[in-house]
Amino acid sequence: MTINIWRLDLLTTHRSTNAFCSMNRIVVHSYLQWKLLFCLKQSAGKDYTKYLPLRRGITRADWPRAQNLMDTDEEAKTAIISEINETALLIAVTIGKKSNDFVTGLLDSMPDDALAIKNTYGTALHREYLPVHIAAIYCQKTMLKYLIDTHERHAAETPPDGQISIYQRHFDRSPFVGQLGASLLLGVIISQYIDVALNLVKNHSNLAKLKNQSGTDALYELARLNTVFESGAKFTWWQRWIYSPLLLAAHNGIIEVVEVIMEMFPTATNIAATKNAGNIFHVAARQRSGKVFNLLHQMKEGKHFFYNSIDSSGNNYMHLCGEQAPAHKLNLVSGAALQMQLEIQWFKEMENFVTPSRRTSLNNDGKTPYMLFTEKHQELKAQGEKWMKDTATSCTIAAALIATVVFAAAFTVPGGVNNDNGIPIFVNNSWFITFAISDSISLFASATSLLMFLSILTSRYAEEDFLYVLPTRLCIGLLTLFTSMIFMMIAFSSAIYITLRHKYTLFLIPMVVLAFFPVASFVFSQFPLLIDAMYSTYGPGIFGRKRARALY
């Protein structure tokens, strides 16, 4: 059977019910597996497929499995195990705290030269870096300090006569001199490990004077606490083939295709297929594809790869969410105010995701994420303010009318009052008690609703207000208005029953039924808005939702 390569593109652009049936999923998975393995062999001239189980074991923090594979194949400890010149050590360093014991054990069983093996291809953050640089970039402080101590210990060793040390053999790969030294110090500063940076400068004073390839030194980085790495990735034909469908799937939010490609080709997530697109999570953030971005939460510790990543325009995740979402995404939310809330939720999520230095970093246009967000959301903010005020005005009128009616009803009780003592005639009737309680609740609820909607009308309408303050007031206002309307109808029905129960019994039933028509009309017109506002403000949100499939 012949399978056309464009079958994958069709799957990413069509979202019919049967697009990802079990048979199609098996076909896509099998075809990707065959094609990827063929491409890797043809382009690189080497077969890395036998190391794929080892790479998966490390990235998924399955240490027993990884250790067993390396015990079976001793060469795997120092071998290049991926098409971007990764070793087991380089991958393990990025995993996080869980890999500390694994890395220390791995270093003890490896030759010292393994510390000098560099990652020489991939994202800008990985280009020409040693394991110690990777630990600095991905904020692995414990691992960073351990690797620095290991390098310093080897640098201080005096080899026996006739032998040369690791630093005599690989002086150009020492993390304390030249470009590698400058990159290490800057990486430590960017991660805000100032204590580690001070120790580095104290033990290696030359580092303070070094500049990286961009001409940046430690003093400048301390003032900015951010940096921009320019991507120099060049793609072969097979890379363009696999990355383009991946970005297309991420753009359209087709999570099934993204999962399959990431499973078969983990490094695809680190490299952009186009000049400005960035990696797939940049695309997901720009397109507000929550399901794709949530794949980060399915990763064991691999999410550390993406904390500091930027696109070719210097935009980090906060910059990307500072741009206004595509119209078709905004239209999924009812009302401009809730659309503005969704935009702020994305922006805040990215703020919590990136490292602290990225929150105030400048893109290539010289704009911080906060500047960009304010600039690009002025129109939506104005529309949200108008929508909120229009809604509050309409509901204020309804709340005021209800409050007026139930307040007057408290002094014109059904059946009247005793002229001698002013006590209501039906005070001992249970239906009168129902009337009194319902009328009181309706009055208090409508007064609360009126105050909430007045507070909306007089709000300052700052960007932050759209996140919780305004939606909370809207929820309280609508909920209390709904409550006041229900109890007003209960009070009305109780009053009608008390007055007419003896002579017009058949008339009472349709009257009570008709009394709840206004409540029903409100439910159909405004209750969906109340549910949307409550769910978007206090619901589980779109972030952090995990699927069953585990990723590296």
N, C-alpha and C positions, 0 to 999 in steps of 0.2 A: 504493500500500500504506500503510495506517495503522499507525503504531507507537505503542503506549501508553507514556506517560511512566513508568509503574511497571515497565516491562521492566527498567530499570536496577536497581531495588530487588530484583527477583527474581534477577538475576545476582549480586548481592552477598550474598544469603542462602542460595543453593544452590550446593554445590560438587561437583556430579556431574561425571563424566568429560567429558561433552559440553558443559558449561556455557560453556566458552570456546573452542569450535571456531572455525575460521577465519571461517565465515560470520557467527556471532554477533558476533565481534570487529569485523568490518567494519561490521555494522549498528550496533553501539553507537558506534563511532568516528564514523561518518557522521552518526548522529542527534545525538550530542553536539555535533559541529561545527556543524550547522545550528541547533540549539536555543540554543547559547551565543551565536552570532553574532546571532541574532534577539533574544535577551534583552538583550544589551549595547546594541544599537541602540535598542530600545524604552525601556530604563530610563534610559540616560544621555543620549539625544538626540544622541549623537555616534558616529561609526563609527571605532573604533580598530583594526579588523581589518587595515587596510593596513599597520599598524605591527607586526603580530605577527611577521613575518619578522625585523624589526630587533631586536625584544625577544629573540627566540630567539638571534639571532646574538650579542648582547651577553652574555646569561646563559650561553651555551655557550662563551664566550671565542673565538668565531669572528670575530676582528677584521677580517680581510680582507673577509668578507661584510658585516659591519656598516658598515665604512668605505665600501664600494661602494654600499650602500643610501643612506647619508647623502650621498654625492657625487651620487647621482642625484636625491635630494630634499633640498635645502638646508634646508627648513623642519623636516625631521625632527630636526635638531640641537637645536632648542629646543622642539619641539612636545611636547605631552602625548601620550604614546604608550600609555597604559593607562587603565583605568577608575578607578585609584587615584591619578591625577595624577602619574604617574611620567614623568620625562624620560630621555633616553638617558644623561645625566650621572648622575642619581640611581641608575639601575640599575647602571651601570658601576662606581661607587664601591664597591658591595657585593661585587664579584666576587673581589677579592683582589689579590695581587701581580701576577698576569698582566695586570691591566688598567691598571697604572701608566702605561705609555707611551701607551696608548689614551686615557686620561683627560687626560693633559697635552696630547696632540695635539688632542683635542676642545675643551679649554678655549681653546687658542690660536686655534681657528677659530670660537669662539662669542662673542657679545657679553658684556660684563661682567655684564649683568643676569641671565644664566643662573645665576650663583652665588646669586641671591636667590630662585630658584624653589623652593618648598617642596613636600614630599610631604605632602598634607593628608588622606589617608584610608588606612586599612589597619590593620595591627596596632598595638598600643599603642606599640611601639618606633619606629614610623615617624611617629607623629602630629605634624604641624606641625614637621618637621625639615628642615634644609638638608642638602646633600650632605656638609658638614663634620661634621655630627652623625652621619650614617649611618656615616661612616668611623670615628668614635670608638666608636660602639656596637658595630660589628662587628670591632673590633680590627684595623683596617687602619692600622697606625702610619705607614708611609711615605706613604700617601695622605693621612692626617690631617695630618701635618706640612706636606705640600705645599699642601693647601687652606688651612690656617691662614696660611701664608706668603703665599698669593695674596690672601686677605682683607686681611691687614695691609698688603700692598703697595698695594692699591686704596684702603684707608682713609687711607694717607699721601699719596696723590696729590693734587696741587693742580690742578684743571681750569683751562683757559684762561678768560679773561674772558667772561662771558655764558653759561657752561656750568655745569652742576651735576654732581657726582660721583655714582657709584653709591650711595654711602652717604647722600647728601643725598636721592636719589630713593627709596631703600629703607631709611631709617634704622630702621624697625620690623623689618627683616629682617637687621639686623647680628648676627652671631654673638657679638658682644662686649658686648651690652647686653640688659637686660630678661630675659624668660623664655628666649629663645634663648641668651643668654650663660650663664645659670645651667645650662641643659641641656647646653651644650657642656662646661663645666668638670666637671659631675658625670659626664657620659659618659666623659670622659678619665680621671677618677679610678676609675670602675668598671672600666675596661679596664686599670687599674693602670699607666698611663703617667704616673708621677709626675713624670718630668722634663719632659714636655710640659705637665703641669698647672702646674708651677712657673714655666715660661716664660710661660704664659698670665697667671698672676697678676702676674708681674713687669711684663709689658707692659700689662696691663689690671687694675689693682688693684681696680677696682669689682666684678670678678667674685667675689672672695672673700666679699663681703657679700650677694650675691644668693641668693635662694631660688627653687626651682622651684615649680611649681603645687602640689606636695604639701607645701610648706613645708620642704623639705630643703635644707640648705646644704652647702658644701664640707667644713667641719669635721666635721659629722655623718657625711657619706659616707666621709670618711677613716677614721672610727672603725668604721664598719660594713663598708665596701667592698662594699655591695650596695644595691639599691633595688628598689622594686616599682612597676610602672606599671599603672594600672587601665585596663582595656579599656573603650572607649566605642563600640565598633563597633555600628552599627545596620544591619540587613539589609533589603533590599528582597525582594520575593517571588521574584525570579529567583535571588538569592543563597542564600535558604533552599532553593530547589529543587536547586541544584548542590552545596551544602556538606553537606546531610543525607545523600545517597547516598555522598558521599566519606568522611564519618566512619563511616558504616555499613560501607563496604568496608574501611576501616582497622581498625575494631573486629573484623571477622570475618577479617582477614588476607587478603582477596581482592586480591592485588597487581595483577592484570590490570586491574581497574576503576580502581584508584588511579592506575596509570600512564597510562591513557587520559585521565582527567580532568586530571591534572597536565600532560599534554602539551598539551591544548587550553585549559586555564585555569590558567596557572602561579601566579597570585596566590591561588588557592584554598587553597594550603598554608599561607598566612600568617594566615588568619582562622578563628575558631571558629564553628561553626554553633549551638552551644548555650551556655548560661550557664557551665557548669562544664567542658565537654569539652576546651577548648584546641584547638590545631591538630591535624592528623592525626598528627603525630609524638608529641604528648602522648598521644593515644589509643593509638598503637602501643606506647609505653612502658608505659602502664597495663595494656594487655591482653597484653603480652609478645608482640607480633606482630613477630618478628624480620625477616621478609621485608619488611614495610612500612617498618620503621625503617631497614633497609639501603638504602632508596631514597636516603637522605642520601649514601651513598657513591657513588651513580651520578651525583650532581650534580657539575658542573664545580667551581664555587666557591660555588654558592648555599647551601651548608650553613652559611655564616656568618650567614645570616638567623636561625638557630635556636639558636645557642649560648646566648643569654641569655633565650630566650622562657619565659614562665610562663603558667599558667592563671589564671582569675579568683580562685582561692583562694591565689594566691601560690606555687604549687608549681612548681618547676623539674623537670627530668627526673630528678634524684636523688630528690626528694621522691616522684615518681610511682612509682619503683622501690623506694622505701622501704616502700610499701604491699605487702602480700602479693599475689602473682599470683593470678588466678582459678583455682579448683580444677581446671577441665578442662585448664588449661595445666600445672599441677603434676603431674597424673596421667599426663602423657606421659613422665615420668621415673620410673625404678624406684628406690624407696627414699627415705625422708625425708631422708637425708643428702645424696644427690645432688640432691634438690629444693632443699635449702638451698644447695648449691653453685651451682645455676643462678641462684637469687635473688641471690647475692653477685656472680656474673658480670655480671648485668644492672646491678647497682648500681655495680660498678667501671667498667663500660663508660660509664655515664652520668657518672661522676666524671671520666673522661678526656675526655668530650665537652664538658661545660659549661666556662665560663670559671672561673678560680680563685675569683673572688669569690662565685660561686653555690654553691660547695661547703659553705660555712658559713652561707648565707643562711637567714633565717627565713621560714616561710610565714605565712599569716594567723592560724594557731593558735599562732604563736610557737615552732615546732619546726624544728630543723635537719634536714637529710636523715638524718644519722647517728642522731639521737634517734628519728626516725620509724621508721627501719629496725629498730632494737633493740626498740622498743615493739611493732611489728606482727609481728615474727618470733619472739617468745618461744616460742610454742607449737610452731612448726615446728622451731625449734632443739632444744627438748626431745624432740620426736619423732625428730629426726635423731640425737641422742645415744643414745636408747634403741635405735634401729635399728642403729646402728653397734656398740654394745656387744653386742647380741644376736648379730649376725653374727660379731663377733670371738670371742665366747665359744664358739660352735659350731665355728668354724674352729680355735680353740686346742685344743679336745679332739681334733680330727682330727690336727692337727700333732703333738701330744704322743704320740698312739698310734703314729704313723708313726715318730717319732724313737725311741721305746722299742723298736719291732720291729727297725728296721734297726741300732740300736746293739747289740742282743743278737745279731743275725745276724753281726756282725763277729767275734764270739768263738766262734760255733758254725758254722764254715764247712762247706760241703758236702764230704763225704768224710772229715772230721776232719783231725787233724794227726799228724805223725810224733812218736811218743813220745820218740824219742832227741834230736831237735833242735827240736821244736815247729814245724817248717815244714809248711804245709798239703800234704797228699798230692797234690792236683791243681794245685799252684802253677804248673806248666808248661803247663797246659791253657788254651787261649785262652778257653774259656767261663768258666773260673774268674777270669780277668782281667776279663772282662765283669762277672761277679758282684761283684768287689771294687770296681771303678770305680763301678758303678751304686749299690751299697750306700753308698759314701762320698758320692756326690753327693746321694742321697736323705737321708742324715743331715744334711749341711750345709744343704740346702734346707729341710728340716723344722725345723731349729733356727732358721734365719733367719725362717721363717714364724711360728714360735712367738713369737719376740722382737717381730716386727712387730705381731702381734695383741695381745700384752701391752702394747705401747706405746699401742695404740688404747684399751685398757681403762683405762689410767692417764692419758690425755690430759686437758688442762684444758677442752677443748670450748669455746673462745672462738669467736666468729663467724668470725674470719679463718681459723681452723683448718679450716673446712669448704671453703675455697677450694682449697688445695693440700695442706696437711699431712696431714689425715685421708684424703682420697682417694688420696694417694700411698702412704701406709702400707697402705691397703686393697689397692691394686694390687700392691704388692710382696708382701704377705702371701698373696694369692690366687695370684699367679704362682709363687711359691716352693712353695706347698702343692701346686699342680698339678704342678710339676716333681718334687717329692719323691714324689708318688704314682706318676708314670710310671716313675721310676727304681727305685722299690721293686718294682713289678711286673716290670721287666726283671731285677732281681736275683733275684726269686723264680723267674722262668722259667729263668734261667741255672742256678740251684741245682737245680731239678727235672730239667733236661736232663742235668747232670753226674751226678746220682745214678741216674737211670733210663734213660739212653740205650742201655744194652746189652740190657735185658730187656723193657722196656715202651715200645717205639718208638711204637706206635699210640696209646698212652695220652698221649703227650706233646703231640700236636697239640691235642686238645680242652682240655687243661690250660692250654696257653699262651693259647688263645683266650679261655677263661673268665677268665684272670688279668687281662684288660684290660676286663672288664665294669665293675669299679669306676671305672676311668678314664673309660669312656664315660658312666657315670651322673653323674660329677662334671662332665663337659663339658656335659651337658644341664641340670644343675641350677645350677651356679655359674659356668660359663664365660661365659654371657651377661652376668652381673653384672660380671665382670672386663672384658669388652669395653666395656660401658657406662661403667664408671668410668674406663678408660683414654681412651676417646674424649672424654668430657666434660672430662677434665683436661688431656689433651695433644693433643686433636684440633684441627681448624681453628676450631671455635667457630661461633657463629651470626652473628657480626658481621663486617662488611667484605666480605660476599659480593656481588659485582656481577652484575647481569643484562646482557643484550646491549643493551637499550634505554638510551640516554643521555638524561639529564634536564638541565634548565637549572641 
